[in-house]
Amino acid sequence: MNGTSSFCGWDGGSYFLALTVDKSEVAQHLQLHHGVKPGGDKDRTSCRWEGCGKKMKESISRHIVVVHLDNKTECGGCGKTFARLDLYQLVSLRRTAI
């Protein structure tokens, strides 16, 4: 957890609970407060975050963290912004291996 928090916008923002940008905390929040079944955040679904509605078959909690809680990583070398830390690490490793 990096100390950043944001309010939940699922179903129009009816829950005023602070969310961190930790994917597992977001998944737990969705399970406890919005009825998303455990492991169900990877089922084909639509994002119910206020103003979104994106249809997807991916981790809804990762989508929320990256898109709605704006947790992105910027490369200090090239300035490119990565939505996923694992992709940033892969590109960084490739750059240092050259």
Buried (B, 14 or more C-beta within 10 A) or exposed (E): EEEEEBEBBBEEEEBEEEBBBBBEBBBBBBBEBBEBEEEEBBEEBEBBBBEBEEEBEEBBBBBBBBBBBEBBBEEEEEEEEBBBEEEBEEBBEEEEEE
